[in-house]
Every structure is written in C-alpha cells, then in structure tokens.
Amino acid sequence: MSRGKQAGFGLIELMVAMVLGLLVLGAAVAVFQSNLRTFNASDGQNRVQENARVAYELLSKDVRSTGSSACSAEASVLGLDAMSTSFKTPLSGSATELTTVSADDLSYRVKTASASAVTLVESAPQASDIFKVGDRVMVCNAAMTGFAQIASIAGQTVTFTAALEFDPALTEYGDPASISIARFRNNRWHVKANGGATGNSLYVNRNGGGDQEVAEGVQRLDVTYHQAANGNPAVYVAAPTDFQSVDAVRMFMPMRAVMPSKAPGENDIVNRNVASTASIRNRSL
C-alpha cells in the first residue's frame, strides 16, 4: 500500500500570509490611532466646554444679582462702614476684572429684632447651620438696610459684634413682618496664573478672603459694560463713566485645555473663545 505525500506550506505561501497579517495589523493600529486622536480632541473640547459653562454660570449669576437686597431695593442704606459703602455702589471693575455686591440668594424671616440681635422665625434649620460666627450679614426691613458681623449664635438668635445704625423693630414705615437677614456677598472676579499646564484660571475672591479657582484654562477676562444713561447707550465700553447706570455686562474669555496625550508632531493644546452677556436684574426690569 502506497502512502500519499503530505503537503505543507511553501515559502511563498508563508510570506503572503505574513504580508496579509501585517496589513491587518497596520490597519488596526491606524484605526486605534485615529480613534485615540478623536478621543483626545473630544476630551480637550469637553474640558473647554465644561470650564466655560461653570465660569459663565457662576459669573453671570453674580452679575444678575448685583445690588439685590433681602428686602426692598428702595430701602435706605445706613452706615459708613465698608459693607454699607460698597453696597451703595454694588458694581465696580475694569476691563479685566469686576466686583459685584449683593445679599445672598437665601434670606430668612425674623421674629424679633433689635439693633444688636435678631431671632429667626423658623425653628429649622438651626441658625448655627445657616450662619457662622464672623459671617457678615445684611439686616433690613421695608424702609432701611444695615450691615453687621455675627458675634455669637444661641438657638435661633443671632447677635452682632456692633449695633446696627437703626433698630429694625422700631423703624417708621418698616413693618416688623418685613424684617429679614441674609449673608452679605462681595465677590471679585479676575484671572491669574494657576501654575499648571493651561497657564491661567478664573478666580473669585469672596468677602476679602483668599482666591478660589473657579474655572481652569481661562486665559483672560475681557469685560465691557453697557451704560444705559450718562453715556453712549449704543455701545459697550471698558471704562464706564457711571457704574450706577450700568445695566448689563459683556464678558469675553479665551479658554484653553490640554489634551491628555498626543501623537508625535501634534499640538496638545485646545483653544476656544467664548462670550456672553448678563443683565443686572434690578436695573433692567
């Protein structure tokens, strides 16, 4: 009985198989690199968009709230202290930064009040959960507004380090039911170096404390103001002649993000420009 000859792969067949394998491998690597570039570009773009959204939401919120009070906007502001003085001119700034002054968004009704202390109406939340010793607050009724710093908190009673310029419970035309207390807010927005790969960031300084980083990668803050009176209302200017007449603020911020990785010869920096305008609520209604 004769045996059949067993055939194997020839050299040419092996070489063809190797070439085909290399082609498939090269295609897979090319697809992977393309997907990686797309992911990195999208990641950089997403970082820019996220930082831009945070920057504009928080900055625009402060601009819209400029000069807002826990009570009536027509209430007289008493006192010559720094808080009273700044609240009388609640918007200030330049072409590269701005400062907004207002009451906090949350205000609390008062049951009893004097020039040196107030007691909250609601039993919950606790006053100690709302305020802290050292907080600066606005106390007002329908007729008058004053500012103080908290010295102590006992139960729902908040005591001040120094007496207000008026007694909220004894004010003419100021109904006791209209008395409220809220945190005082003085926020300075500016851009400075962050020490990182993106170079600069947007920072806010709250009530004279330390700078807090809000949005990474903001290269600069260009601010222009719409002055509705005592100026040219048709244009936005970098240096208004009367901040009390400003009713809108336009903000332009070049943004930068760094992609997590890059291919050789590619730029890992993503640059975008974003702009927005915010109107001051109590001056545009």
Secondary structure, DSSP 8 states (H G I E B T S, - for coil): ----------HHHHHHHHHHHHHHHHHHHHHHHHHHHHHHHHHHHHHHHHHHHHHHHHHHHHHHTTT--SS-TTSEE---SHHHHHHHS-EEE-SS-EEEEEEEEEEEEEEEE-SSEEEES-SSS-HHHH--TT-EEEEE-SSEEEEEEEEEEETTEEEESS--SS-GGG-TT--GGG-EEEEEEEEEEEEEE-SSTT-EEEEEEETT--EEEEEETB---EEEEEE-SSS-TTSEESS-S-GGGEEEEEEEEEEEEE-S---TT---EEEEEEEEEEE-HHHH-
